[in-house]
């Protein structure tokens, strides 16, 4: 299928498809006599995998590594499992950071609840921060 058809089938822009091909996420497409790209049906499944990998928070480099393992004829399941464990750890750390940030902002908000702007010293920008 031509690049526009692949874009329509996957919801991915032609610009992104060209980028994916240039960066090794999609194998180089065959070419028609007029130079147009000719993608096989496997491109749709591969792009679906890339989309799911991005949705899981994987980088394009990580996805490229997974695809390279598969392209070499091996199942990348162990590698994917390790990457998922790393993502969970990173998400847990982000959640902890967000919880601490929320606590800080809630305390600042509470201290600013009875704001009296006229009593703010001129040498301070704002006493609540």
Backbone as ProteinMPNN parsed JSONL, in Angstrom:
{"seq_chain_A": "XXXXXXXXXXXXXXXXXXXXXXXXXXXXXXXXXXXXXXXXXXXXXXXXXXXXXXXXXXXXXXXXXXXXXXXXXXXXXXXXXXXXXXXXXXXXXXXXXXXXXXXXXXXXXXXXXXXXXXXXXXXXXXXXX", "coords_chain_A": {"N_chain_A": [[0.845, -1.19, 0.0], [0.377, 2.295, -0.577], [1.945, 5.216, 0.897], [0.067, 7.125, 1.747], [-2.219, 5.572, 1.976], [-1.425, 3.837, 4.006], [-1.143, 5.695, 6.047], [-3.821, 6.506, 6.326], [-4.919, 4.07, 7.151], [-3.777, 3.699, 9.636], [-3.872, 6.042, 11.071], [-1.685, 7.608, 11.398], [0.468, 10.239, 10.559], [1.779, 10.989, 7.28], [4.227, 12.231, 7.371], [5.232, 11.4, 9.847], [5.376, 8.668, 9.332], [7.41, 8.624, 7.39], [9.492, 9.55, 8.988], [9.641, 7.448, 10.875], [10.48, 5.408, 9.168], [12.958, 6.418, 8.313], [14.306, 6.425, 10.73], [14.577, 3.794, 11.357], [12.513, 2.359, 12.538], [10.466, 1.43, 10.963], [10.876, -0.91, 8.396], [12.672, -0.223, 5.332], [10.51, 0.756, 2.775], [9.267, -0.959, -0.106], [9.466, 0.112, -3.534], [7.36, 1.59, -5.947], [7.359, 1.745, -9.559], [7.209, 4.447, -10.121], [8.433, 5.572, -7.982], [6.994, 5.857, -5.639], [6.351, 4.9, -2.267], [5.875, 1.506, -1.221], [4.25, -0.185, 0.997], [4.034, -3.211, 2.883], [1.465, -5.441, 4.21], [2.286, -6.042, 6.78], [3.255, -3.717, 7.841], [1.186, -2.29, 9.034], [0.591, -3.772, 11.356], [3.047, -3.53, 12.642], [3.199, -0.768, 13.076], [1.041, -0.53, 14.785], [2.097, -1.873, 16.985], [4.178, -0.095, 17.616], [2.663, 2.159, 18.334], [1.335, 1.146, 20.617], [3.553, 0.664, 22.221], [4.511, 3.283, 22.601], [2.308, 4.287, 23.986], [2.625, 2.923, 26.348], [4.698, 4.26, 27.351], [7.248, 3.849, 26.427], [10.366, 4.753, 24.963], [11.249, 5.818, 21.635], [13.696, 4.731, 20.961], [13.833, 2.512, 22.683], [11.697, 1.033, 21.666], [12.643, 0.584, 19.098], [14.789, -1.108, 19.721], [13.408, -3.348, 20.719], [12.005, -4.113, 18.425], [14.185, -4.764, 16.823], [15.139, -7.067, 18.059], [12.985, -8.783, 17.545], [13.028, -8.696, 14.739], [15.37, -10.042, 14.298], [14.581, -12.561, 14.612], [13.97, -13.501, 17.103], [12.048, -13.846, 20.138], [11.014, -11.023, 21.857], [10.07, -10.964, 24.445], [11.118, -11.258, 27.126], [12.833, -9.07, 27.279], [10.979, -6.997, 26.93], [9.435, -7.382, 29.218], [11.298, -6.658, 31.214], [11.683, -3.951, 30.547], [9.095, -3.014, 31.048], [8.975, -3.386, 33.815], [10.891, -1.502, 34.588], [9.57, 0.813, 33.716], [7.345, 0.794, 35.433], [8.639, 1.244, 37.89], [9.639, 3.821, 37.395], [7.247, 5.232, 37.031], [6.089, 4.908, 39.57], [7.934, 6.4, 41.064], [7.488, 8.927, 39.93], [4.841, 9.314, 40.716], [5.164, 9.431, 43.498], [6.71, 11.757, 43.679], [4.84, 13.583, 42.646], [2.856, 13.378, 44.588], [4.189, 14.433, 46.821], [4.629, 17.019, 45.837], [1.975, 17.88, 45.584], [1.227, 17.947, 48.255], [2.897, 19.99, 49.214], [1.977, 22.197, 47.676], [-0.666, 22.275, 48.572], [-0.284, 22.98, 51.247], [0.839, 25.536, 50.915], [-1.299, 26.792, 49.656], [-3.197, 26.688, 51.678], [-1.983, 28.344, 53.585], [-2.232, 30.698, 52.258], [-4.884, 31.213, 52.299], [-6.204, 33.159, 53.826], [-5.525, 35.659, 52.67], [-3.929, 38.807, 52.797], [-3.206, 41.148, 50.943], [-2.377, 43.828, 51.256], [-0.749, 43.885, 53.445], [1.609, 42.775, 52.741], [5.078, 42.8, 52.731], [7.059, 45.195, 50.943], [9.598, 44.4, 50.088], [9.374, 41.759, 49.533], [8.316, 39.493, 47.032], [6.062, 37.83, 47.117], [4.63, 36.648, 50.02], [3.753, 34.087, 50.263], [5.119, 32.279, 48.802]], "CA_chain_A": [[0.0, 0.0, 0.0], [1.126, 3.545, -0.637], [2.116, 5.864, 2.19], [-1.202, 7.752, 2.124], [-3.127, 4.501, 2.404], [-0.95, 3.395, 5.32], [-1.5, 6.772, 6.98], [-5.269, 6.407, 6.566], [-5.211, 2.82, 7.865], [-3.216, 3.7, 10.993], [-4.061, 7.322, 11.755], [-0.365, 8.209, 11.588], [0.718, 11.129, 9.436], [2.815, 10.555, 6.338], [5.5, 12.778, 7.863], [5.685, 10.496, 10.904], [5.76, 7.41, 8.69], [8.735, 8.824, 6.792], [10.431, 9.62, 10.107], [9.808, 6.084, 11.393], [11.293, 4.651, 8.213], [14.321, 6.961, 8.357], [14.939, 6.116, 12.014], [14.71, 2.354, 11.521], [11.365, 1.716, 13.177], [9.83, 0.721, 9.846], [11.869, -1.27, 7.375], [12.479, 0.555, 4.104], [9.412, 0.282, 1.928], [9.556, -1.171, -1.514], [9.1, 1.287, -4.334], [6.719, 1.427, -7.249], [8.164, 2.276, -10.653], [7.203, 5.911, -10.08], [9.145, 6.009, -6.783], [6.141, 5.88, -4.457], [6.587, 3.814, -1.324], [4.939, 0.39, -1.267], [4.33, -0.887, 2.276], [3.283, -4.464, 2.936], [0.447, -5.474, 5.266], [2.946, -6.115, 8.083], [3.527, -2.367, 8.34], [0.071, -1.886, 9.906], [0.803, -4.425, 12.651], [4.248, -2.947, 13.248], [2.825, 0.561, 13.554], [0.193, -0.733, 15.951], [3.001, -2.167, 18.086], [4.858, 1.163, 17.972], [1.67, 2.981, 19.045], [1.139, 0.571, 21.951], [4.786, 0.909, 22.974], [4.504, 4.704, 23.004], [1.267, 4.44, 25.008], [3.178, 2.377, 27.588], [5.739, 5.172, 27.796], [8.561, 3.485, 25.913], [10.974, 5.681, 24.016], [11.401, 5.246, 20.301], [14.907, 3.903, 20.986], [13.471, 1.233, 23.301], [10.847, 0.317, 20.705], [13.534, 0.144, 18.021], [15.521, -2.266, 20.244], [12.473, -4.48, 20.769], [11.767, -4.526, 17.043], [15.412, -5.388, 16.321], [15.158, -8.433, 18.589], [11.99, -9.535, 16.774], [13.494, -8.801, 13.357], [16.448, -11.032, 14.28], [13.954, -13.869, 14.714], [13.821, -13.881, 18.505], [10.923, -13.252, 20.866], [11.542, -9.997, 22.756], [9.211, -10.9, 25.627], [11.901, -11.011, 28.344], [13.291, -7.679, 27.209], [9.807, -6.15, 27.155], [9.074, -7.529, 30.639], [12.244, -5.84, 31.975], [11.357, -2.543, 30.282], [7.85, -2.704, 31.762], [9.327, -3.266, 35.238], [11.544, -0.203, 34.724], [8.537, 1.851, 33.575], [6.574, 0.812, 36.684], [9.463, 1.928, 38.899], [9.673, 5.247, 37.065], [5.91, 5.788, 37.298], [5.946, 4.982, 41.024], [8.734, 7.541, 41.513], [6.776, 10.137, 39.515], [3.663, 9.458, 41.582], [5.642, 9.885, 44.806], [7.075, 13.166, 43.507], [3.6, 14.357, 42.494], [2.182, 13.403, 45.892], [4.924, 15.403, 47.639], [4.335, 18.337, 45.28], [0.609, 18.231, 45.945], [1.233, 18.284, 49.677], [3.517, 21.308, 49.326], [1.068, 23.204, 47.122], [-1.824, 22.356, 49.472], [0.129, 23.76, 52.423], [0.963, 26.933, 50.481], [-2.651, 27.279, 49.408], [-3.832, 26.877, 52.981], [-1.413, 29.534, 54.232], [-2.678, 31.871, 51.506], [-6.351, 31.27, 52.332], [-6.633, 34.44, 54.406], [-4.578, 36.618, 52.108], [-4.075, 40.241, 53.03], [-2.157, 41.701, 50.08], [-1.904, 45.143, 51.706], [0.246, 43.737, 54.507], [2.788, 42.101, 52.173], [6.212, 43.732, 52.711], [7.472, 45.523, 49.577], [10.832, 43.721, 49.712], [9.006, 40.398, 49.127], [7.434, 39.391, 45.874], [4.829, 37.326, 47.705], [5.024, 35.905, 51.218], [3.231, 32.716, 50.258], [6.087, 31.417, 48.107]], "C_chain_A": [[0.879, 1.238, 0.0], [1.082, 4.231, 0.717], [0.823, 6.534, 2.661], [-2.214, 6.732, 2.608], [-2.731, 3.973, 3.78], [-1.293, 4.434, 6.383], [-2.986, 6.708, 7.324], [-5.609, 5.179, 7.405], [-4.779, 2.873, 9.327], [-3.471, 4.985, 11.77], [-2.749, 8.027, 12.06], [-0.066, 9.055, 10.352], [1.814, 10.575, 8.53], [4.189, 11.062, 6.768], [6.079, 11.857, 8.932], [6.116, 9.162, 10.314], [7.137, 7.518, 8.051], [9.809, 8.881, 7.879], [10.698, 8.225, 10.672], [10.672, 5.245, 10.461], [12.748, 5.112, 8.272], [15.048, 6.579, 9.638], [14.979, 4.62, 12.308], [13.576, 1.655, 12.241], [10.543, 0.922, 12.161], [10.915, 0.315, 8.867], [11.623, -0.443, 6.116], [11.393, -0.072, 3.236], [9.942, -0.027, 0.536], [9.126, 0.071, -2.28], [8.4, 0.848, -5.602], [7.658, 2.002, -8.307], [8.254, 3.786, -10.64], [7.869, 6.457, -8.818], [8.304, 6.064, -5.528], [6.458, 4.686, -3.568], [5.48, 2.763, -1.439], [5.119, -0.438, 0.003], [3.528, -2.175, 2.212], [2.307, -4.426, 4.112], [1.056, -5.547, 6.667], [3.231, -4.753, 8.681], [2.428, -1.907, 9.285], [0.265, -2.482, 11.298], [2.005, -3.824, 13.378], [3.939, -1.562, 13.814], [1.896, 0.476, 14.755], [1.051, -1.051, 17.169], [3.72, -0.897, 18.553], [3.914, 2.055, 18.773], [1.465, 2.467, 20.465], [2.373, 0.757, 22.824], [4.869, 2.344, 23.461], [3.468, 4.946, 24.1], [1.732, 3.909, 26.362], [4.321, 3.247, 28.118], [7.136, 4.805, 27.338], [9.07, 4.569, 24.974], [11.043, 5.012, 22.65], [12.65, 4.368, 20.227], [14.61, 2.539, 21.607], [12.63, 0.392, 22.345], [11.693, -0.214, 19.567], [14.318, -1.093, 18.463], [14.642, -3.512, 20.283], [12.241, -5.019, 19.359], [12.997, -5.217, 16.452], [15.527, -6.83, 16.814], [14.196, -9.296, 17.785], [12.457, -9.75, 15.331], [14.629, -9.813, 13.209], [15.905, -12.447, 14.451], [13.758, -14.367, 16.134], [12.607, -13.205, 19.123], [11.486, -12.257, 21.88], [10.832, -9.936, 24.111], [9.977, -10.613, 26.926], [12.384, -9.577, 28.408], [12.139, -6.722, 27.506], [9.401, -6.202, 28.627], [9.99, -6.661, 31.507], [11.964, -4.351, 31.775], [10.076, -2.128, 31.006], [8.108, -2.548, 33.258], [10.001, -1.917, 35.497], [10.539, 0.939, 34.631], [7.714, 1.953, 34.854], [7.347, 1.525, 37.78], [9.486, 3.433, 38.657], [8.331, 5.913, 37.354], [5.676, 5.916, 38.797], [6.732, 6.165, 41.586], [8.048, 8.856, 41.144], [5.556, 10.38, 40.396], [4.066, 9.947, 42.968], [6.02, 11.359, 44.744], [5.832, 14.046, 43.391], [2.841, 14.454, 43.815], [2.862, 14.423, 46.815], [4.656, 16.829, 47.146], [2.934, 18.786, 45.652], [0.519, 18.659, 47.405], [1.807, 19.687, 49.892], [2.578, 22.401, 48.844], [-0.161, 23.362, 48.002], [-1.48, 23.174, 50.715], [0.248, 25.244, 52.074], [-0.41, 27.55, 50.251], [-3.365, 27.563, 50.724], [-3.296, 28.131, 53.663], [-1.85, 30.816, 53.52], [-4.186, 32.062, 51.564], [-6.872, 32.604, 52.855], [-5.69, 35.551, 53.955], [-4.957, 38.046, 52.443], [-2.973, 40.928, 52.235], [-1.591, 43.031, 50.563], [-0.828, 45.035, 52.769], [1.513, 43.028, 54.015], [3.94, 43.11, 52.1], [6.708, 43.968, 51.283], [8.76, 44.814, 49.144], [10.599, 42.253, 49.34], [8.138, 40.45, 47.886], [6.065, 38.921, 46.348], [5.222, 36.431, 48.879], [4.596, 34.432, 51.181], [4.121, 31.744, 49.491], [7.473, 31.709, 48.621]], "O_chain_A": [[1.995, 1.22, 0.519], [0.281, 3.873, 1.58], [0.518, 6.511, 3.854], [-2.975, 6.993, 3.54], [-3.589, 3.696, 4.618], [-1.69, 4.082, 7.494], [-3.361, 6.843, 8.489], [-6.483, 5.237, 8.27], [-5.347, 2.175, 10.168], [-3.307, 5.018, 12.99], [-2.706, 8.94, 12.885], [-0.322, 8.628, 9.226], [2.662, 9.794, 8.962], [5.198, 10.392, 6.549], [7.276, 11.567, 8.925], [7.113, 8.585, 10.748], [7.944, 6.596, 8.161], [10.898, 8.331, 7.715], [11.848, 7.863, 10.921], [11.503, 4.46, 10.918], [13.663, 4.288, 8.281], [16.27, 6.426, 9.637], [15.378, 4.22, 13.402], [13.676, 0.461, 12.527], [9.996, -0.134, 12.481], [11.788, 1.12, 8.543], [10.498, -0.012, 5.862], [11.379, -1.281, 3.005], [10.921, 0.557, 0.071], [8.495, 0.97, -1.723], [8.787, -0.128, -6.245], [8.639, 2.668, -7.978], [9.248, 4.356, -11.089], [7.874, 7.668, -8.599], [8.841, 6.295, -4.445], [6.79, 3.603, -4.052], [4.322, 3.077, -1.713], [6.013, -1.28, 0.087], [2.478, -2.234, 1.573], [2.323, -3.49, 4.911], [0.41, -5.156, 7.639], [3.43, -4.634, 9.89], [2.712, -1.199, 10.252], [0.121, -1.784, 12.301], [1.971, -3.636, 14.595], [4.376, -1.229, 14.916], [1.958, 1.321, 15.648], [0.777, -0.562, 18.265], [3.852, -0.662, 19.754], [4.318, 2.643, 19.776], [1.425, 3.253, 21.412], [2.255, 0.983, 24.029], [5.254, 2.595, 24.603], [3.712, 5.712, 25.032], [1.287, 4.389, 27.404], [4.846, 2.997, 29.202], [8.114, 5.387, 27.808], [8.29, 5.219, 24.277], [10.911, 3.793, 22.532], [12.662, 3.369, 19.507], [15.086, 1.518, 21.11], [12.83, -0.817, 22.23], [11.488, -1.341, 19.113], [14.496, -2.024, 17.678], [15.084, -4.603, 19.922], [12.277, -6.228, 19.131], [12.862, -6.154, 15.665], [15.961, -7.711, 16.072], [14.539, -10.41, 17.387], [12.305, -10.837, 14.773], [14.832, -10.374, 12.132], [16.665, -13.416, 14.438], [13.417, -15.531, 16.344], [12.19, -12.131, 18.689], [12.35, -12.616, 22.679], [10.98, -8.957, 24.842], [9.527, -9.806, 27.739], [12.35, -8.944, 29.463], [12.305, -5.753, 28.246], [9.061, -5.174, 29.213], [9.518, -5.999, 32.431], [12.005, -3.578, 32.732], [9.986, -1.012, 31.518], [7.524, -1.675, 33.899], [9.721, -1.264, 36.501], [10.635, 1.917, 35.371], [7.413, 3.054, 35.315], [6.776, 2.324, 38.523], [9.366, 4.223, 39.594], [8.288, 7.032, 37.864], [5.126, 6.918, 39.254], [6.252, 6.857, 42.483], [8.024, 9.792, 41.943], [5.273, 11.516, 40.776], [3.382, 10.789, 43.55], [5.691, 12.125, 45.65], [5.78, 15.13, 43.972], [2.251, 15.489, 44.124], [2.187, 15.186, 47.506], [4.478, 17.741, 47.954], [2.725, 19.949, 45.999], [-0.179, 19.615, 47.742], [1.26, 20.475, 50.663], [2.399, 23.414, 49.519], [-0.656, 24.477, 48.166], [-2.295, 23.97, 51.182], [-0.188, 26.105, 52.839], [-0.649, 28.703, 50.613], [-4.058, 28.572, 50.855], [-4.061, 28.895, 54.251], [-1.838, 31.894, 54.114], [-4.714, 32.982, 50.939], [-7.88, 33.112, 52.365], [-5.134, 36.283, 54.773], [-6.121, 38.441, 52.385], [-1.923, 41.256, 52.787], [-0.426, 43.33, 50.298], [-0.071, 45.982, 52.982], [2.394, 42.718, 54.817], [3.797, 44.162, 51.477], [6.77, 43.026, 50.493], [8.99, 44.644, 47.946], [11.521, 41.577, 48.883], [7.321, 41.357, 47.724], [5.041, 39.525, 46.029], [6.066, 35.547, 48.729], [5.049, 33.632, 52.0], [3.903, 30.533, 49.525], [8.44, 31.095, 48.171]]}, "name": "protein", "num_of_chains": 1, "seq": "XXXXXXXXXXXXXXXXXXXXXXXXXXXXXXXXXXXXXXXXXXXXXXXXXXXXXXXXXXXXXXXXXXXXXXXXXXXXXXXXXXXXXXXXXXXXXXXXXXXXXXXXXXXXXXXXXXXXXXXXXXXXXXXXX"}
